[in-house]
Amino acid sequence: MEIFAVFGLINGIVALIIGAFVFLKNRHSFENQLFTLFSVSIAVWSLSYWRWLSADTLSDALFWIKFFTVGSIFIPPLYFHWIVRLLELEKLWRYLSYFFYFFSAIVLGSLALFPESVITAVGAKSFFLHWPEAGATYATYIATYVASVLVSTIFLFNKYFTIVDKTRKSQYLFLLWGSIIGFGGGATNFFLWYNIPIYPYGNFLVSVGLLFWGYAAARYSLFNAKIITTEFFTFILWIFIFTRFLLSETLRDWMITGITFTATVVFGIFLIRSVHGEVSARERTELLAKDLKKANERLKLLDEQKSEFVSIASHQLRSPLTAIKGYASLLLEGSYGKISEKIIDPIRKISTSSQNLINVVEDFLNVARIEQGRMEYHFVPVGIKVLTRKIIDELRPNMDETKLSLVFKADHEKENYVQADEGKIRQVILNVIDNAIKFTPKGDIIVSISKNKERNTVLFVVQDTGVGFAEKFKDEMFGKFNRADNSGKIHTNGSGIGLYLAQEIVKAHKGRIWAESAGEGKGTTVYMELPGV
């Protein structure tokens, strides 16, 4: 009998601790207030249960029997009401909790006015000195107990298998386990009331059920499996050692178990705190990762919108620029009559500037096409030497103005073919040679083409004696809108996307392009390697 009394004491202590913990977690939450009342009812029942089994006289035993009956009467309706609130069920089911309160009030009133209708007698039964026998009204309490637990469990099962949210799903799972374990263990107290020889050995499971309910009620990081496992087994260990402490019969056992219990509590708290810290750090990391993911998605969206804007704006700009260029050409050709020598040069500058703007707009359009995946390529065998020679001839007037020397080195007898989109590769070659001209105030430019028979590739090289660049800028050379620090001093009108476009086009041709320089003021060498045919 002593072990059953100890179970009652432990259940009462656990109920008070968990009830206080949940209440302090959020004292303004009605669900937490309901759970606290539920825990207090269990505590009243459990502590009265302990005092009843420890009573020496019949009158004391009868007093505590009535007292634990009062505590137990409100356990079922409070639990049902709490579950209904947690599950956010319709008002119809909330009203059902009031019916359970009503039937519990009937039992309470009967106990006060007609106690023999609830407890007919108290006498010795098996190894219990003062065990009660149930009256007719006590069946109302049993029915309320069974109905409230059964309906609550059905609601929980339904919610558990239909809800998608993982956190809520974990909460409902703990509620289910708490109901099965806690109420299943507590139900073993009913059998002897009706002279069924099954003893209340399941009483200790009420504390286990309380742990599950407390976890579910707290609604914080306890749903993490690592924390749950650590705290659950720590609490079970504490309860086991504390039970041993209460059952100690000698001073030596009392001291050993007392010291063991104290040490276990201290180390258990440190263990739980360390696990909480680890999990909190991981959760913060996950939260930051989610925020970063959202920010990246937002940036991606903004980048797409930017590309779309650039594409639309560039299309709108290209038409008037083409018209300006066309009318300037017609004026220079004399289509509108003879013009004076005085305005020929300004018109020529208008034509050149408009062409430069058209080229910039076309570059922006190509960037938008690449970013949107709309860049189209038509691959055919292209003679790289012939193409390069034509581009050099087009650019010679620019070199004549600056008096630069340009040397073209290639095997004149054999053509080197690559599988390419001629227009796109022409744009790359033009861009690289034009850059060499722009950023070489004086000196030489050497363009060379060679064939690597072992690799079956064609290497195109442009070497100049211009401004060069620092080593730190090497990795940024082909970035979008990137320009070397010293480039703006020589050529201020660059957009910084020419080499970016060249790199993307060469990548699409399964080739590679890179640049090298000995440093600022020491020239630049640009290499482009393409698969041969």
C-alpha positions in Angstrom: 0.0 0.0 0.0 2.9 2.3 0.7 4.0 2.3 -2.9 0.6 3.5 -4.0 0.7 6.3 -1.5 4.1 7.4 -2.9 2.7 7.3 -6.4 -0.1 9.7 -5.3 2.5 12.1 -3.7 4.7 12.0 -6.8 1.7 12.6 -9.1 0.6 15.6 -7.0 4.1 17.2 -7.0 4.5 16.7 -10.8 1.0 18.1 -11.5 1.8 21.2 -9.4 5.2 21.8 -11.0 4.0 21.3 -14.6 0.8 23.3 -14.0 2.9 26.2 -12.6 5.4 26.0 -15.5 2.7 26.1 -18.2 0.9 29.0 -16.4 4.0 31.1 -16.0 4.9 30.4 -19.7 1.9 32.5 -20.7 -0.4 33.4 -17.9 -2.7 35.4 -20.2 -3.5 32.4 -22.5 -6.9 30.9 -21.7 -5.7 27.5 -22.9 -2.8 27.7 -20.4 -5.2 28.8 -17.6 -7.5 25.8 -18.4 -4.5 23.5 -18.3 -3.4 24.9 -15.0 -6.8 24.2 -13.5 -6.7 20.7 -15.0 -3.3 20.2 -13.3 -4.5 21.6 -10.0 -7.4 19.1 -10.1 -5.0 16.3 -10.7 -2.8 17.6 -7.8 -5.8 17.8 -5.4 -6.8 14.2 -6.4 -3.3 12.9 -6.1 -2.3 14.5 -2.8 -5.6 13.6 -1.2 -5.0 10.1 -2.6 -1.6 10.0 -0.8 -3.2 11.3 2.5 -6.0 8.8 2.2 -3.7 5.8 1.9 -1.5 7.2 4.7 -4.5 7.7 7.1 -4.6 5.7 10.3 -8.3 6.1 11.2 -11.5 5.5 9.3 -12.7 9.1 9.8 -9.4 10.5 8.3 -9.6 8.1 5.5 -13.2 9.0 4.7 -12.4 12.7 4.8 -9.6 12.3 2.3 -11.7 10.0 0.1 -14.3 12.7 -0.3 -11.6 15.3 -0.9 -9.8 13.3 -3.7 -13.3 12.6 -5.2 -13.9 16.4 -5.3 -10.5 16.8 -7.1 -11.1 14.0 -9.6 -14.7 15.1 -10.5 -13.4 18.1 -12.5 -10.5 16.4 -14.2 -12.6 15.1 -17.2 -14.5 18.3 -18.1 -11.5 20.5 -17.7 -9.4 18.2 -19.9 -12.1 18.1 -22.6 -12.6 21.9 -22.5 -8.8 22.4 -22.8 -8.6 20.0 -25.8 -11.6 21.7 -27.6 -9.9 25.1 -27.1 -6.5 23.8 -28.4 -8.1 22.3 -31.5 -10.2 25.4 -32.1 -13.3 23.4 -32.7 -16.8 24.9 -33.4 -19.0 26.2 -30.6 -21.1 23.1 -30.7 -18.3 21.1 -29.2 -17.5 23.8 -26.7 -21.0 23.5 -25.4 -20.4 19.8 -24.9 -17.8 20.6 -22.3 -20.4 22.6 -20.4 -22.5 19.4 -20.3 -19.6 17.5 -18.8 -19.3 20.3 -16.2 -23.0 19.9 -15.5 -22.7 16.2 -14.8 -19.7 16.7 -12.7 -21.6 19.3 -10.7 -24.3 16.6 -10.1 -21.8 14.3 -8.7 -20.3 17.1 -6.5 -23.8 18.1 -5.2 -24.6 14.4 -4.5 -21.4 14.1 -2.6 -22.3 17.1 -0.5 -26.0 16.4 0.1 -26.2 12.6 -0.3 -22.7 11.3 0.2 -24.0 7.7 0.5 -25.1 7.9 -3.2 -21.5 8.4 -4.2 -19.6 6.4 -1.6 -21.8 3.6 0.0 -19.1 2.3 2.4 -15.5 2.3 3.3 -13.7 -0.9 4.4 -10.8 -3.2 4.1 -10.1 -4.6 0.7 -7.1 -6.8 -0.1 -4.1 -5.0 1.5 -6.0 -1.6 1.6 -7.4 -0.8 5.0 -9.9 1.9 3.9 -11.1 1.3 0.3 -14.4 2.9 -0.8 -17.3 1.2 -2.6 -19.1 3.1 -5.4 -22.7 4.3 -5.1 -25.2 4.8 -7.9 -24.2 8.4 -8.6 -20.5 7.5 -8.9 -21.4 5.8 -12.2 -22.2 9.3 -13.5 -18.7 10.3 -12.8 -17.4 7.2 -14.6 -19.5 7.9 -17.6 -18.3 11.5 -17.7 -14.7 10.3 -17.4 -15.0 7.8 -20.2 -17.1 10.0 -22.6 -14.8 13.1 -22.2 -11.6 11.1 -22.7 -13.0 9.1 -25.6 -14.4 12.1 -27.5 -11.2 14.1 -26.9 -9.1 11.2 -28.2 -11.3 11.0 -31.4 -10.9 14.7 -32.0 -7.2 14.5 -31.5 -6.8 11.5 -33.9 -8.9 13.3 -36.5 -6.8 16.5 -36.2 -3.5 14.6 -36.2 -4.2 12.8 -39.5 -5.6 15.8 -41.3 -3.4 18.7 -40.3 -0.3 19.6 -42.4 1.6 21.9 -40.0 4.4 19.7 -38.5 4.6 21.7 -35.2 0.9 21.3 -34.6 1.0 17.7 -35.6 3.8 17.1 -33.0 1.7 18.8 -30.4 -1.4 16.6 -31.1 0.8 13.5 -31.0 2.0 14.4 -27.5 -1.6 15.1 -26.5 -2.6 11.7 -27.7 0.2 9.9 -25.9 -0.7 11.9 -22.7 -4.3 10.8 -23.0 -3.6 7.2 -23.6 -0.9 6.9 -20.9 -2.3 9.4 -18.3 -6.0 8.4 -18.4 -5.2 4.8 -19.1 -3.1 4.6 -15.9 -5.6 6.6 -13.8 -8.4 4.3 -14.9 -6.9 1.4 -13.0 -8.2 3.1 -9.8 -11.8 2.4 -10.8 -11.8 -1.4 -10.7 -11.6 -2.0 -7.0 -14.5 0.4 -6.5 -16.7 -2.2 -8.1 -14.9 -5.2 -6.5 -12.9 -6.1 -9.6 -9.6 -7.5 -8.4 -7.3 -5.2 -10.5 -5.0 -3.0 -8.5 -4.1 0.6 -9.4 -0.6 -0.2 -10.5 -1.0 2.2 -13.4 -1.2 5.2 -11.1 2.4 6.1 -11.7 1.6 6.6 -15.4 -0.4 9.7 -14.5 2.9 11.6 -14.0 4.2 10.4 -17.4 0.9 11.6 -19.0 1.4 14.9 -17.3 4.8 15.3 -18.8 3.4 14.7 -22.3 0.5 17.2 -21.6 2.9 19.8 -20.3 5.1 19.5 -23.3 2.1 20.0 -25.6 0.8 22.9 -23.5 4.1 24.8 -23.3 4.2 25.5 -27.1 7.8 26.4 -27.5 11.0 24.5 -28.7 10.0 21.4 -26.8 8.8 19.9 -30.1 12.4 19.4 -31.1 13.1 15.6 -30.8 16.5 16.2 -29.2 15.1 18.4 -26.4 12.0 16.2 -25.9 14.2 13.1 -25.5 16.6 14.8 -23.1 14.0 16.4 -20.9 11.7 13.4 -20.8 14.3 10.9 -19.7 15.8 13.4 -17.3 12.4 14.0 -15.6 11.7 10.2 -15.5 15.1 9.7 -13.8 14.4 12.5 -11.3 11.0 10.9 -10.5 12.5 7.4 -10.1 15.3 8.6 -7.8 12.9 10.8 -5.8 10.6 7.8 -5.3 13.6 5.8 -4.0 14.3 8.7 -1.7 10.8 8.6 -0.2 10.9 4.8 0.2 14.3 4.9 2.0 14.1 3.1 5.3 17.5 3.7 6.8 19.5 6.9 7.4 22.2 5.5 5.1 19.8 4.9 2.2 18.2 8.3 2.8 21.6 10.1 2.6 22.8 8.2 -0.5 19.5 8.6 -2.4 19.3 12.3 -1.3 22.8 13.1 -2.5 22.2 11.1 -5.7 18.9 13.0 -6.3 20.5 16.4 -5.7 23.4 15.6 -8.1 21.0 14.2 -10.7 18.9 17.4 -10.6 22.0 19.7 -10.9 23.6 17.7 -13.8 20.2 17.3 -15.4 19.6 21.0 -15.4 23.0 21.7 -17.0 22.3 19.0 -19.6 18.9 20.4 -20.5 20.3 23.9 -20.7 23.1 22.8 -23.0 20.7 21.0 -25.3 18.4 24.0 -25.3 21.3 26.2 -26.2 22.4 24.0 -29.0 18.9 23.7 -30.4 18.3 27.4 -30.1 21.5 28.2 -32.0 20.5 25.8 -34.7 17.0 27.3 -34.9 18.5 30.8 -35.2 20.7 29.5 -38.0 17.7 27.9 -39.7 15.7 31.2 -39.3 18.6 33.2 -40.7 18.8 30.7 -43.6 15.1 31.1 -44.3 15.5 34.9 -44.2 18.4 34.7 -46.5 16.5 32.5 -48.9 13.6 34.9 -48.9 16.0 37.8 -49.5 17.7 35.8 -52.4 14.3 35.1 -53.9 13.4 38.8 -53.6 16.7 39.8 -55.2 16.1 37.3 -58.0 12.7 38.8 -58.6 14.1 42.3 -58.6 16.9 41.2 -61.0 14.3 39.7 -63.3 12.3 42.9 -63.2 15.4 44.9 -63.8 16.3 42.8 -66.9 12.7 43.1 -68.2 12.9 46.9 -67.7 16.2 47.1 -69.4 14.9 45.1 -72.3 11.8 47.2 -72.7 13.7 50.5 -72.3 16.4 49.4 -74.8 13.8 48.5 -77.4 12.2 51.9 -76.9 15.6 53.7 -77.3 16.8 51.7 -80.3 14.1 53.0 -82.7 14.7 56.8 -82.2 18.5 56.2 -82.2 18.3 54.3 -85.5 16.2 57.1 -87.0 18.8 59.7 -85.9 21.6 57.7 -87.4 19.6 57.1 -90.6 18.7 60.8 -91.1 22.3 61.8 -90.3 23.6 59.4 -93.0 21.0 60.8 -95.5 22.2 64.3 -94.8 25.8 63.4 -95.3 25.0 61.5 -98.6 23.2 64.6 -99.9 19.7 63.1 -100.1 18.2 66.4 -98.9 20.4 68.5 -101.0 23.8 69.9 -100.7 25.0 70.9 -97.2 27.7 73.4 -96.4 31.1 72.2 -95.3 30.6 74.0 -92.0 28.0 71.5 -90.7 29.4 68.3 -92.2 31.6 67.6 -89.2 28.8 68.1 -86.6 26.5 65.8 -88.6 29.3 63.2 -88.8 29.7 63.5 -85.0 25.9 63.0 -84.6 26.1 59.9 -86.8 29.1 58.5 -84.9 27.6 59.2 -81.4 24.2 57.7 -82.4 26.0 54.6 -83.6 27.8 54.4 -80.3 24.5 54.7 -78.5 23.0 52.0 -80.7 25.9 49.7 -79.8 25.4 50.3 -76.1 21.7 49.7 -76.4 22.3 46.5 -78.3 24.7 45.4 -75.5 22.1 46.0 -72.9 19.5 44.1 -74.9 22.0 41.2 -75.2 22.5 41.2 -71.4 18.8 41.1 -70.9 18.4 38.2 -73.3 21.2 36.2 -71.6 19.7 36.8 -68.1 16.3 35.8 -69.4 17.6 32.8 -71.3 16.4 34.2 -74.6 19.8 34.5 -76.4 19.7 32.5 -79.6 22.7 31.0 -81.4 23.0 29.6 -84.9 26.2 27.5 -85.1 27.9 27.1 -88.4 31.6 26.6 -89.4 33.2 30.1 -89.3 36.7 31.0 -90.6 38.1 32.9 -87.7 41.1 34.4 -89.6 39.0 35.9 -92.4 36.5 37.3 -89.8 39.3 38.8 -87.8 40.9 40.4 -90.8 37.6 42.1 -91.8 37.1 43.5 -88.3 40.7 44.9 -88.3 40.1 46.6 -91.6 36.9 48.2 -90.1 38.8 49.5 -87.1 41.9 50.8 -88.9 40.5 54.3 -89.2 40.3 54.5 -85.4 43.9 53.4 -85.2 45.1 55.8 -87.8 43.7 58.7 -85.6 45.8 57.5 -82.6 48.8 56.4 -84.8 48.8 53.0 -83.2 50.6 50.1 -84.8 48.6 46.9 -85.3 50.2 43.6 -86.3 48.1 40.6 -87.4 49.9 37.2 -87.1 48.3 34.1 -88.6 49.0 31.3 -91.0 48.0 32.8 -94.3 47.7 29.5 -96.2 45.3 27.6 -93.9 42.1 28.8 -92.5 41.1 27.9 -88.8 37.5 27.0 -88.5 35.4 27.1 -85.4 31.8 26.0 -84.9 30.2 29.3 -84.0 27.4 31.9 -84.4 29.3 34.2 -86.7 27.5 37.4 -85.6 28.0 36.7 -81.9 31.7 35.7 -82.3 32.2 38.8 -84.5 30.9 40.9 -81.6 33.4 39.3 -79.2 36.4 39.8 -81.5 35.3 43.4 -82.3 34.9 44.2 -78.6 38.3 42.8 -77.6 40.2 44.6 -80.4 38.2 47.8 -79.9 39.1 47.7 -76.1 42.7 47.3 -76.9 42.6 50.4 -79.2 40.6 52.5 -76.6 42.9 51.7 -73.7 46.3 51.9 -75.5 47.2 55.6 -75.8 50.4 54.7 -77.7 52.4 51.7 -78.8 51.5 48.4 -80.5 48.7 46.0 -80.7 49.4 42.4 -81.8 46.5 40.2 -82.9 47.4 36.5 -83.4 45.6 33.3 -84.2 47.0 29.8 -83.8 45.8 26.2 -83.9 46.4 23.7 -81.1 46.2 20.3 -82.9 46.4 18.2 -79.7 43.5 20.0 -78.1 41.8 20.7 -81.4 41.2 24.3 -80.4 41.8 27.7 -82.0 43.5 30.4 -79.8 42.8 34.0 -80.5 45.1 36.5 -78.7 45.1 40.3 -78.5 48.1 41.9 -76.9 48.5 45.6 -76.3 50.9 48.0 -74.6 48.1 50.0 -72.9 47.0 50.8 -69.3 46.9 47.2 -68.1 45.3 46.3 -64.8 46.3 45.3 -61.2 46.3 41.6 -60.2 43.4 42.2 -57.7 41.1 43.1 -60.7 41.9 40.0 -62.6 38.9 38.0 -61.2 36.5 41.0 -61.7 37.6 41.7 -65.3 34.7 39.9 -66.9 32.1 40.9 -64.4 29.0 42.9 -65.3 29.5 46.7 -65.0 33.1 46.2 -63.7 35.9 48.5 -64.9 39.5 48.7 -63.8 40.3 51.6 -61.6 42.6 53.2 -64.2 40.3 52.6 -67.3 38.1 55.7 -66.6 41.1 58.0 -67.0 41.6 56.9 -70.7 38.0 56.1 -71.8 35.1 57.5 -69.8 32.2 56.4 -71.9 32.4 52.6 -71.4 29.4 50.7 -70.0 31.4 47.9 -68.3 29.4 45.1 -70.0 31.4 44.4 -73.1 33.7 41.8 -71.6 30.8 40.3 -69.6 28.9 39.8 -72.9 32.1 38.4 -74.5 32.5 35.9 -71.6 28.8 34.7 -71.8 29.0 34.3 -75.5 32.2 32.3 -75.4 30.8 30.1 -72.7 27.8 29.4 -74.9 30.4 28.3 -77.6 32.0 25.9 -75.0 35.1 28.0 -75.1 36.9 30.2 -72.6 38.2 33.7 -72.4 40.6 35.3 -69.9 43.0 38.2 -69.5 46.4 38.7 -68.1 48.5 41.8 -67.3 51.9 42.4 -65.7 50.4 45.4 -63.8 49.0 48.9 -64.3 50.7 50.6 -67.3 52.2 47.4 -68.6 49.6 46.3 -71.1 47.0 43.6 -71.3 46.7 40.3 -73.1 43.3 38.8 -73.8 43.0 35.1 -74.8 40.0 33.4 -76.3 40.1 29.7 -77.0 37.3 28.0 -79.0 36.8 24.4 -80.1 38.0 23.8 -83.6 36.1 22.0 -86.4 
